[in-house]
Amino acid sequence: MHLLGFKFDRLSAADFSDAMLSLCQTKYRDENIHFTKQDIYHTSFDDKAFSCLLSSRFLFHSDEQNRVFKEYSRIISPGGFLIADTLSWSPRTWTRVFSTRLGGQLYTNSEQSVVQLARNHDFSILGVKSLLILPSFFYNFMPQPMLNFFIWLEHYWPDRWMTKRMWLFQKNN
């Protein structure tokens, strides 16, 4: 976990899933991380509690992204940072069969939709990085030589065809 090396005053980890929290608590039991069960729409965190928030593999599961950003805006201090990922496309959005068989509904974002979310909730976008030619699910099943090829190919693949984007936001004052 790379964030441990940054020497934050405190690290908090939250999820709604008891199973995920249990797994993380076991994996990082020797680290100084405070784990809590949270509902992203109504967390128990204080206003302006965080100077940096990492939201990984979450936003594309929410059909109420404005509500999520409203909560992010509440709990991140002015000048603080939000790092979040979005999906540009996924086969799980194409048909109900893919959605059901591949693990549930996902929600994609255009660049314009993320710009609007940021604007509506008082964030500036500091950067964006496109990655992954295929949905991340497929990378779990690739043999190493094929995986290495796709990683190499990503350096040459057009950003607009990548499946995922990592965003760096800053909360405005």
Backbone as a chain_set.jsonl record, in Angstrom:
{"seq": "MHLLGFKFDRLSAADFSDAMLSLCQTKYRDENIHFTKQDIYHTSFDDKAFSCLLSSRFLFHSDEQNRVFKEYSRIISPGGFLIADTLSWSPRTWTRVFSTRLGGQLYTNSEQSVVQLARNHDFSILGVKSLLILPSFFYNFMPQPMLNFFIWLEHYWPDRWMTKRMWLFQKNN", "coords": {"N": [[0.846, -1.172, 0.0], [0.993, 1.895, -1.129], [0.388, 4.436, -0.083], [1.023, 4.411, 2.585], [3.664, 5.136, 2.818], [3.74, 7.908, 2.721], [3.46, 9.252, 5.093], [1.134, 10.415, 6.31], [-0.866, 12.165, 8.75], [-2.9, 10.596, 9.734], [-4.443, 7.582, 8.603], [-7.382, 6.598, 7.092], [-9.638, 4.064, 6.252], [-12.391, 3.05, 4.38], [-15.385, 1.227, 3.72], [-18.411, -0.197, 2.47], [-18.853, -2.836, 2.543], [-18.738, -5.56, 4.666], [-17.183, -7.844, 4.301], [-15.067, -6.927, 2.647], [-13.9, -5.013, 4.327], [-13.05, -6.689, 6.421], [-11.174, -8.297, 5.088], [-9.247, -6.34, 4.384], [-8.511, -5.367, 6.919], [-7.263, -7.613, 7.932], [-5.153, -7.932, 6.102], [-3.713, -5.552, 6.458], [-3.132, -5.356, 9.176], [-0.985, -4.691, 10.839], [-0.483, -2.088, 10.333], [-1.03, 1.44, 10.831], [-3.948, 2.106, 10.454], [-7.201, 3.289, 10.381], [-10.133, 1.584, 10.211], [-13.433, 1.73, 8.933], [-16.931, 1.082, 8.59], [-18.834, 2.49, 6.081], [-21.37, 4.469, 4.512], [-21.257, 5.829, 1.45], [-22.817, 7.952, 0.645], [-23.626, 9.188, 2.949], [-21.472, 9.638, 5.064], [-19.896, 9.153, 8.279], [-17.886, 10.868, 8.808], [-16.296, 13.903, 9.881], [-16.987, 17.273, 8.754], [-14.76, 18.556, 6.323], [-12.693, 16.786, 6.965], [-10.569, 15.503, 5.711], [-7.423, 15.831, 4.048], [-6.611, 14.581, 1.835], [-8.159, 12.308, -0.312], [-8.678, 9.109, -1.47], [-10.503, 7.523, -3.825], [-11.084, 4.597, -4.928], [-11.995, 2.434, -7.506], [-14.719, 2.81, -7.16], [-16.544, 4.939, -7.931], [-17.655, 4.34, -10.444], [-19.511, 2.452, -9.822], [-21.67, 3.732, -8.839], [-24.854, 5.07, -9.359], [-25.637, 7.511, -8.648], [-23.855, 9.813, -8.867], [-23.599, 12.57, -8.421], [-24.465, 12.816, -5.778], [-22.441, 11.4, -4.508], [-20.196, 13.03, -5.068], [-21.02, 15.3, -3.723], [-20.766, 14.472, -1.077], [-18.003, 13.92, -1.035], [-17.09, 16.55, -1.388], [-17.939, 17.684, 0.993], [-16.384, 16.363, 2.967], [-13.714, 16.769, 2.333], [-11.068, 18.955, 2.897], [-10.685, 22.505, 2.134], [-8.483, 23.127, -0.534], [-7.597, 20.571, -0.393], [-7.126, 17.217, -1.736], [-8.586, 15.0, -4.157], [-8.51, 11.808, -5.426], [-9.654, 9.863, -7.952], [-11.166, 7.212, -9.852], [-12.624, 6.639, -13.075], [-14.743, 5.018, -15.482], [-14.454, 4.85, -18.97], [-15.603, 3.299, -20.885], [-17.293, 0.128, -20.959], [-17.926, -3.332, -21.449], [-19.935, -4.203, -19.824], [-21.864, -2.291, -19.823], [-23.157, -2.49, -22.168], [-25.13, -4.505, -22.67], [-27.811, -6.079, -20.839], [-27.27, -8.733, -20.327], [-24.427, -8.913, -20.316], [-23.953, -7.24, -18.139], [-25.198, -8.622, -16.028], [-23.89, -11.14, -16.048], [-21.21, -10.483, -15.772], [-20.873, -9.289, -13.343], [-22.529, -7.158, -12.446], [-24.175, -3.903, -12.678], [-22.543, -1.14, -14.196], [-21.384, 2.271, -14.414], [-20.546, 4.603, -16.796], [-18.37, 7.376, -17.603], [-18.148, 10.31, -19.466], [-15.571, 12.589, -20.502], [-16.603, 15.152, -20.337], [-18.72, 14.802, -18.517], [-17.376, 14.345, -16.124], [-15.969, 16.722, -15.82], [-18.161, 18.39, -15.402], [-19.191, 17.319, -12.97], [-17.054, 17.976, -11.277], [-17.071, 20.794, -11.445], [-19.667, 21.364, -10.469], [-19.358, 20.71, -7.792], [-17.378, 22.183, -6.654], [-14.659, 21.583, -7.268], [-11.424, 21.595, -8.766], [-9.901, 20.308, -11.683], [-6.857, 18.807, -11.711], [-5.363, 16.979, -13.094], [-5.398, 14.193, -15.391], [-5.231, 10.775, -16.217], [-5.234, 8.38, -18.658], [-5.816, 4.876, -18.891], [-5.455, 1.332, -19.404], [-6.365, -0.805, -21.894], [-8.243, -2.802, -22.158], [-11.149, -3.722, -20.207], [-10.513, -3.855, -16.695], [-11.116, -6.282, -15.469], [-10.53, -8.322, -17.328], [-7.762, -8.435, -17.334], [-7.068, -9.928, -15.163], [-7.118, -12.556, -15.945], [-5.304, -13.042, -17.918], [-2.492, -14.622, -19.438], [0.909, -14.103, -18.413], [2.767, -13.285, -20.56], [0.947, -12.224, -22.465], [-0.265, -10.227, -20.961], [1.942, -8.562, -20.517], [2.319, -7.703, -23.148], [-0.034, -6.171, -23.604], [0.323, -4.16, -21.706], [2.603, -2.922, -22.761], [1.509, -2.091, -25.211], [-0.313, -0.172, -24.374], [1.125, 2.191, -24.164], [1.088, 3.244, -26.664], [-1.495, 3.323, -27.513], [-4.428, 5.169, -28.352], [-5.635, 7.667, -26.099], [-8.41, 8.138, -26.015], [-9.535, 5.681, -26.48], [-9.02, 4.132, -24.321], [-10.042, 2.319, -21.377], [-10.265, 3.224, -18.744], [-9.983, 6.048, -16.524], [-7.891, 7.953, -14.453], [-8.283, 10.45, -12.122], [-7.181, 13.565, -10.83], [-8.198, 15.754, -8.496], [-8.652, 18.988, -7.021], [-9.897, 20.472, -4.118], [-11.585, 23.448, -4.154], [-11.016, 26.637, -2.572]], "CA": [[0.0, 0.0, 0.0], [1.93, 2.996, -1.317], [0.032, 5.604, 0.711], [1.636, 4.312, 3.904], [4.965, 5.783, 2.775], [3.632, 9.363, 2.675], [3.473, 9.783, 6.455], [-0.032, 11.209, 6.678], [-1.123, 12.162, 10.191], [-3.7, 9.402, 9.982], [-5.04, 6.951, 7.43], [-8.679, 5.982, 7.318], [-10.125, 3.256, 5.135], [-13.822, 2.827, 4.564], [-16.119, 0.46, 2.711], [-19.722, -0.615, 2.947], [-18.829, -4.294, 2.592], [-18.07, -6.161, 5.814], [-16.168, -8.784, 3.811], [-13.915, -6.163, 2.19], [-13.255, -4.441, 5.512], [-12.369, -7.779, 7.124], [-9.994, -8.65, 4.286], [-8.255, -5.26, 4.506], [-8.013, -5.336, 8.29], [-6.335, -8.732, 8.06], [-3.963, -7.682, 5.277], [-2.967, -4.386, 6.953], [-3.345, -5.317, 10.63], [0.165, -4.103, 11.52], [-0.371, -0.684, 9.93], [-1.836, 2.368, 11.614], [-5.072, 2.496, 9.609], [-8.495, 3.199, 11.059], [-11.133, 1.03, 9.288], [-14.828, 1.915, 9.335], [-17.981, 0.811, 7.609], [-19.438, 3.773, 5.731], [-22.235, 4.662, 3.354], [-20.613, 6.959, 0.788], [-23.731, 9.08, 0.514], [-23.775, 9.799, 4.273], [-20.431, 9.113, 5.943], [-19.875, 9.719, 9.631], [-16.703, 11.714, 8.935], [-16.534, 15.324, 10.101], [-16.764, 18.195, 7.643], [-13.365, 18.943, 6.05], [-11.862, 15.865, 7.75], [-9.447, 14.92, 4.974], [-6.636, 16.64, 3.113], [-6.465, 13.758, 0.63], [-9.085, 11.19, -0.325], [-8.541, 8.206, -2.61], [-11.716, 6.754, -4.092], [-10.636, 3.648, -5.938], [-12.915, 1.405, -7.966], [-16.031, 3.011, -6.566], [-17.45, 5.894, -8.579], [-18.372, 3.717, -11.563], [-20.58, 1.598, -9.293], [-22.728, 4.583, -8.324], [-25.727, 5.734, -10.325], [-25.919, 8.828, -8.085], [-22.522, 10.381, -8.724], [-23.694, 13.896, -7.811], [-24.53, 12.618, -4.321], [-21.1, 10.997, -4.069], [-19.343, 14.214, -5.091], [-21.47, 16.188, -2.653], [-20.134, 13.982, 0.155], [-16.566, 14.192, -1.175], [-16.902, 17.982, -1.172], [-18.155, 17.962, 2.416], [-15.37, 15.804, 3.871], [-12.365, 17.175, 1.93], [-10.799, 20.336, 3.29], [-10.297, 23.386, 1.031], [-7.103, 22.895, -0.942], [-7.327, 19.14, -0.318], [-7.102, 16.479, -2.995], [-9.389, 13.806, -4.409], [-8.039, 10.953, -6.509], [-10.768, 8.946, -8.234], [-11.138, 6.614, -11.183], [-13.882, 6.492, -13.794], [-14.68, 4.175, -16.675], [-14.87, 5.481, -20.225], [-16.503, 2.325, -21.503], [-17.227, -1.231, -20.432], [-18.941, -4.207, -22.048], [-21.035, -4.377, -18.864], [-22.893, -1.279, -20.082], [-23.724, -2.712, -23.506], [-26.373, -5.286, -22.592], [-28.134, -6.6, -19.511], [-26.6, -10.036, -20.193], [-23.053, -8.655, -19.873], [-24.007, -6.662, -16.803], [-25.554, -9.68, -15.077], [-22.892, -12.22, -16.022], [-19.865, -9.995, -15.455], [-20.771, -8.767, -11.991], [-23.415, -6.065, -12.058], [-24.246, -2.662, -13.44], [-21.507, -0.113, -14.08], [-21.749, 3.553, -14.99], [-19.396, 5.211, -17.448], [-18.317, 8.826, -17.6], [-17.413, 11.041, -20.499], [-14.74, 13.643, -19.916], [-17.487, 16.28, -20.04], [-19.501, 14.538, -17.309], [-16.49, 14.507, -14.963], [-15.757, 18.173, -15.706], [-19.381, 18.942, -14.806], [-19.212, 16.917, -11.559], [-16.063, 18.793, -10.571], [-17.57, 22.174, -11.409], [-20.849, 21.429, -9.6], [-19.041, 20.441, -6.392], [-16.293, 23.062, -6.243], [-13.342, 20.981, -7.457], [-10.667, 21.839, -9.992], [-9.217, 19.111, -12.179], [-5.428, 19.069, -11.852], [-4.78, 16.052, -14.047], [-6.117, 12.972, -15.742], [-4.397, 9.775, -16.878], [-5.992, 7.269, -19.236], [-5.106, 3.608, -18.838], [-6.108, 0.052, -19.672], [-7.013, -1.007, -23.188], [-9.398, -3.663, -21.888], [-11.636, -3.599, -18.824], [-9.565, -4.442, -15.744], [-11.536, -7.659, -15.206], [-9.86, -9.238, -18.249], [-6.341, -8.526, -17.015], [-6.905, -10.957, -14.129], [-7.099, -13.901, -16.518], [-4.332, -13.108, -19.007], [-1.15, -15.145, -19.149], [1.878, -13.012, -18.252], [3.254, -12.699, -21.824], [-0.111, -11.418, -23.07], [-0.397, -9.058, -20.103], [3.075, -7.686, -20.84], [2.052, -7.103, -24.462], [-1.043, -5.127, -23.451], [0.949, -3.048, -20.977], [3.444, -2.243, -23.75], [0.633, -1.48, -26.212], [-0.97, 0.992, -23.784], [1.941, 3.385, -24.396], [0.844, 3.706, -28.035], [-2.931, 3.304, -27.736], [-5.017, 6.498, -28.13], [-6.326, 7.849, -24.812], [-9.871, 8.093, -26.142], [-9.966, 4.288, -26.551], [-8.716, 3.458, -23.054], [-11.263, 2.045, -20.62], [-10.298, 3.829, -17.415], [-9.268, 7.306, -16.317], [-7.579, 8.347, -13.078], [-8.439, 11.898, -12.028], [-6.692, 14.274, -9.662], [-8.989, 16.954, -8.254], [-8.346, 19.763, -5.827], [-11.055, 21.182, -3.571], [-11.374, 24.89, -4.195], [-11.157, 27.335, -1.27]], "C": [[0.894, 1.237, 0.0], [1.621, 4.221, -0.466], [0.685, 5.591, 2.088], [2.979, 5.032, 3.955], [4.912, 7.295, 2.821], [3.573, 10.021, 4.053], [2.342, 10.78, 6.726], [-0.207, 11.152, 8.188], [-1.946, 10.947, 10.591], [-4.21, 8.869, 8.648], [-6.349, 6.311, 7.853], [-9.046, 5.21, 6.069], [-11.584, 2.932, 5.414], [-14.383, 2.016, 3.41], [-17.471, 0.13, 3.321], [-19.778, -2.126, 3.167], [-18.058, -4.797, 3.815], [-16.953, -7.093, 5.379], [-14.911, -8.045, 3.361], [-13.165, -5.546, 3.374], [-12.469, -5.503, 6.279], [-11.088, -8.185, 6.404], [-8.893, -7.61, 4.465], [-7.675, -5.19, 5.912], [-7.022, -6.463, 8.538], [-5.034, -8.443, 7.323], [-3.094, -6.566, 5.853], [-3.069, -4.249, 8.475], [-2.188, -4.664, 11.385], [0.353, -2.623, 11.186], [-1.306, 0.17, 10.784], [-2.955, 2.943, 10.738], [-6.36, 2.286, 10.411], [-9.551, 2.764, 10.033], [-12.539, 1.276, 9.826], [-15.757, 1.528, 8.197], [-18.71, 2.122, 7.349], [-20.371, 3.622, 4.532], [-21.735, 5.929, 2.677], [-21.529, 8.166, 0.656], [-23.889, 9.848, 1.822], [-22.718, 9.217, 5.205], [-20.539, 9.764, 7.314], [-18.654, 10.612, 9.843], [-17.11, 13.177, 9.139], [-16.366, 16.105, 8.805], [-15.269, 18.502, 7.55], [-12.364, 18.052, 6.793], [-10.583, 15.434, 7.038], [-8.745, 15.93, 4.077], [-6.428, 15.892, 1.804], [-7.404, 12.564, 0.746], [-8.868, 10.397, -1.609], [-9.813, 7.382, -2.709], [-11.406, 5.823, -5.253], [-11.699, 2.598, -6.225], [-14.304, 1.55, -7.341], [-16.987, 3.81, -7.443], [-18.26, 5.249, -9.701], [-19.408, 2.691, -11.112], [-21.786, 2.41, -8.831], [-23.539, 5.21, -9.451], [-26.121, 7.128, -9.832], [-24.605, 9.561, -7.811], [-22.542, 11.809, -8.165], [-23.761, 13.797, -6.289], [-23.164, 12.233, -3.766], [-20.191, 12.22, -4.007], [-19.756, 15.231, -4.023], [-20.817, 15.783, -1.332], [-18.623, 14.184, 0.11], [-16.288, 15.655, -0.832], [-17.04, 18.349, 0.304], [-16.966, 17.528, 3.263], [-13.93, 16.149, 3.492], [-12.174, 18.651, 2.261], [-10.442, 21.183, 2.066], [-8.799, 23.236, 0.735], [-6.717, 21.429, -0.927], [-7.514, 18.462, -1.67], [-8.042, 15.275, -2.983], [-8.766, 13.09, -5.594], [-9.131, 9.919, -6.738], [-10.627, 8.394, -9.646], [-12.55, 6.523, -11.749], [-13.653, 5.536, -14.953], [-15.185, 4.962, -17.871], [-15.847, 4.586, -20.967], [-16.298, 0.977, -20.832], [-18.265, -2.085, -21.14], [-20.126, -4.433, -21.116], [-22.127, -3.333, -19.057], [-23.629, -1.534, -21.397], [-25.048, -3.459, -23.482], [-26.576, -5.767, -21.156], [-27.448, -7.953, -19.275], [-25.172, -9.846, -19.698], [-23.037, -8.132, -18.442], [-24.25, -7.752, -15.76], [-24.437, -10.708, -14.946], [-21.501, -11.758, -15.618], [-19.808, -9.256, -14.121], [-21.6, -7.558, -11.627], [-23.261, -4.821, -12.901], [-23.051, -1.753, -13.155], [-21.987, 1.147, -14.779], [-20.497, 4.221, -15.542], [-19.508, 6.734, -17.383], [-17.573, 9.318, -18.829], [-16.53, 12.066, -19.786], [-15.614, 14.825, -19.498], [-18.286, 16.043, -18.753], [-18.656, 14.704, -16.048], [-16.19, 15.99, -14.739], [-16.966, 18.814, -15.029], [-19.502, 18.568, -13.331], [-18.258, 17.784, -10.746], [-16.581, 20.218, -10.39], [-18.737, 22.302, -10.422], [-20.518, 21.317, -8.116], [-17.762, 21.122, -5.935], [-14.914, 22.384, -6.232], [-12.729, 21.5, -8.749], [-10.012, 20.528, -10.397], [-7.754, 19.48, -12.426], [-4.78, 18.156, -12.879], [-5.671, 14.856, -14.284], [-5.154, 12.06, -16.481], [-5.29, 8.657, -17.37], [-5.16, 6.0, -19.171], [-6.032, 2.44, -19.15], [-6.865, 0.021, -21.008], [-8.3, -1.808, -23.017], [-9.912, -3.391, -20.48], [-10.743, -4.398, -17.875], [-9.869, -5.901, -15.423], [-10.75, -8.657, -16.062], [-8.388, -9.439, -17.914], [-6.07, -9.601, -15.965], [-6.701, -12.348, -14.706], [-6.078, -14.068, -17.634], [-3.055, -13.791, -18.561], [-0.149, -13.983, -19.162], [2.405, -12.455, -19.577], [2.2, -11.812, -22.509], [-0.315, -10.128, -22.27], [0.721, -8.059, -20.4], [2.874, -6.988, -22.182], [1.043, -5.958, -24.345], [-0.493, -3.914, -22.699], [1.844, -2.246, -21.92], [2.579, -1.462, -24.74], [-0.056, -0.215, -25.687], [-0.193, 2.286, -24.008], [1.651, 4.012, -25.763], [-0.639, 3.845, -28.368], [-3.512, 4.707, -27.508], [-5.801, 6.564, -26.817], [-7.83, 7.669, -24.931], [-10.405, 6.661, -26.221], [-9.653, 3.504, -25.28], [-10.012, 3.301, -22.251], [-11.38, 2.839, -19.324], [-9.535, 5.153, -17.417], [-9.081, 7.52, -14.815], [-7.544, 9.867, -13.048], [-7.817, 12.414, -10.739], [-7.446, 15.595, -9.579], [-8.416, 17.696, -7.051], [-9.597, 20.522, -5.409], [-10.728, 22.664, -3.549], [-11.61, 25.493, -2.817], [-12.503, 27.984, -1.118]], "O": [[1.483, 1.58, 1.025], [2.536, 4.984, -0.157], [0.88, 6.645, 2.691], [3.392, 5.492, 5.02], [5.96, 7.927, 2.951], [3.632, 11.247, 4.148], [2.565, 11.847, 7.297], [0.246, 10.207, 8.835], [-1.724, 10.347, 11.642], [-4.384, 9.621, 7.689], [-6.414, 5.579, 8.841], [-8.79, 5.663, 4.953], [-11.96, 2.588, 6.535], [-13.915, 2.109, 2.275], [-17.647, 0.174, 4.539], [-20.642, -2.628, 3.886], [-16.875, -4.498, 3.979], [-15.895, -7.134, 6.007], [-13.801, -8.485, 3.659], [-11.935, -5.559, 3.409], [-11.354, -5.247, 6.733], [-10.049, -8.389, 7.032], [-7.733, -7.964, 4.675], [-6.474, -4.976, 6.077], [-6.049, -6.287, 9.273], [-3.946, -8.679, 7.849], [-1.869, -6.624, 5.75], [-3.089, -3.133, 8.995], [-2.397, -4.131, 12.474], [1.262, -1.982, 11.713], [-2.255, -0.337, 11.382], [-2.913, 4.106, 10.337], [-6.565, 1.242, 11.031], [-9.83, 3.501, 9.087], [-12.812, 1.064, 11.007], [-15.418, 1.633, 7.018], [-19.152, 2.788, 8.285], [-20.18, 2.766, 3.668], [-21.787, 7.003, 3.276], [-21.048, 9.296, 0.563], [-24.247, 11.026, 1.811], [-23.039, 8.384, 6.052], [-21.191, 10.795, 7.481], [-18.418, 11.067, 10.962], [-18.138, 13.624, 8.631], [-15.691, 15.658, 7.878], [-14.598, 18.686, 8.566], [-11.302, 18.522, 7.203], [-9.615, 15.041, 7.69], [-9.38, 16.768, 3.437], [-6.105, 16.498, 0.783], [-7.44, 11.891, 1.776], [-8.875, 10.96, -2.703], [-10.158, 6.637, -1.792], [-11.459, 6.222, -6.416], [-12.23, 1.961, -5.316], [-14.973, 0.563, -7.035], [-18.122, 3.39, -7.667], [-19.431, 5.58, -9.886], [-20.111, 2.12, -11.946], [-22.815, 1.838, -8.469], [-22.985, 5.804, -10.377], [-26.852, 7.845, -10.515], [-24.289, 9.885, -6.666], [-21.59, 12.215, -7.499], [-23.169, 14.619, -5.59], [-22.774, 12.683, -2.688], [-19.495, 12.429, -3.014], [-18.908, 15.942, -3.484], [-20.37, 16.634, -0.564], [-18.023, 14.578, 1.11], [-15.364, 15.959, -0.079], [-16.334, 19.227, 0.799], [-16.574, 18.244, 4.185], [-13.012, 15.85, 4.254], [-13.02, 19.486, 1.941], [-9.953, 20.651, 1.07], [-7.969, 23.221, 1.644], [-5.636, 21.067, -1.392], [-8.002, 19.071, -2.622], [-8.258, 14.631, -1.956], [-8.525, 13.694, -6.639], [-9.494, 9.181, -5.822], [-10.041, 9.032, -10.52], [-13.527, 6.355, -11.02], [-12.517, 5.279, -15.352], [-16.205, 5.648, -17.8], [-16.794, 5.06, -21.596], [-15.263, 0.722, -20.218], [-19.371, -1.615, -21.407], [-21.205, -4.813, -21.569], [-23.216, -3.48, -18.502], [-24.616, -0.862, -21.697], [-25.984, -3.092, -24.193], [-25.631, -5.848, -20.37], [-27.087, -8.275, -18.143], [-24.742, -10.53, -18.769], [-22.202, -8.538, -17.634], [-23.578, -7.792, -14.73], [-24.083, -11.098, -13.833], [-20.692, -12.568, -15.165], [-18.783, -8.653, -13.802], [-21.381, -6.976, -10.564], [-22.35, -4.702, -13.719], [-22.612, -1.623, -12.012], [-22.879, 1.102, -15.626], [-19.506, 4.383, -14.83], [-20.578, 7.295, -17.145], [-16.509, 8.807, -19.181], [-16.73, 12.363, -18.609], [-15.4, 15.426, -18.445], [-18.506, 16.977, -17.982], [-19.16, 15.153, -15.019], [-16.162, 16.456, -13.6], [-16.808, 19.686, -14.174], [-19.879, 19.411, -12.516], [-18.605, 18.264, -9.667], [-16.526, 20.769, -9.291], [-18.782, 23.244, -9.632], [-21.291, 21.768, -7.271], [-17.136, 20.704, -4.961], [-14.116, 22.583, -5.317], [-13.439, 21.804, -9.708], [-9.616, 19.734, -9.544], [-7.45, 20.349, -13.243], [-3.762, 18.511, -13.473], [-6.568, 14.548, -13.498], [-4.347, 12.527, -17.285], [-6.023, 8.052, -16.587], [-3.946, 6.035, -19.37], [-7.255, 2.581, -19.149], [-7.857, 0.723, -21.205], [-9.314, -1.522, -23.655], [-9.168, -2.877, -19.644], [-10.277, -5.485, -18.216], [-8.954, -6.672, -15.135], [-10.352, -9.715, -15.576], [-7.831, -10.503, -18.182], [-4.959, -10.126, -15.888], [-6.168, -13.228, -14.029], [-5.997, -15.139, -18.236], [-2.583, -13.573, -17.445], [-0.36, -12.99, -19.858], [2.486, -11.234, -19.712], [2.536, -10.768, -23.068], [-0.516, -9.061, -22.85], [0.476, -6.859, -20.518], [3.218, -5.816, -22.333], [1.247, -4.892, -24.926], [-0.816, -2.773, -23.031], [1.839, -1.016, -21.878], [2.88, -0.313, -25.065], [-0.349, 0.701, -26.455], [-0.785, 3.365, -24.04], [1.943, 5.188, -25.982], [-0.994, 4.423, -29.395], [-3.119, 5.374, -26.551], [-6.534, 5.638, -26.471], [-8.458, 7.104, -24.035], [-11.604, 6.444, -26.046], [-9.993, 2.325, -25.184], [-10.96, 4.066, -22.433], [-12.49, 3.098, -18.859], [-8.592, 5.356, -18.183], [-9.994, 7.296, -14.02], [-6.857, 10.497, -13.853], [-7.917, 11.779, -9.689], [-7.347, 16.442, -10.467], [-7.78, 17.103, -6.18], [-10.271, 21.137, -6.236], [-9.713, 23.078, -2.989], [-12.324, 24.919, -1.994], [-12.776, 28.605, -0.09]]}, "num_chains": 1, "name": "protein.A"}
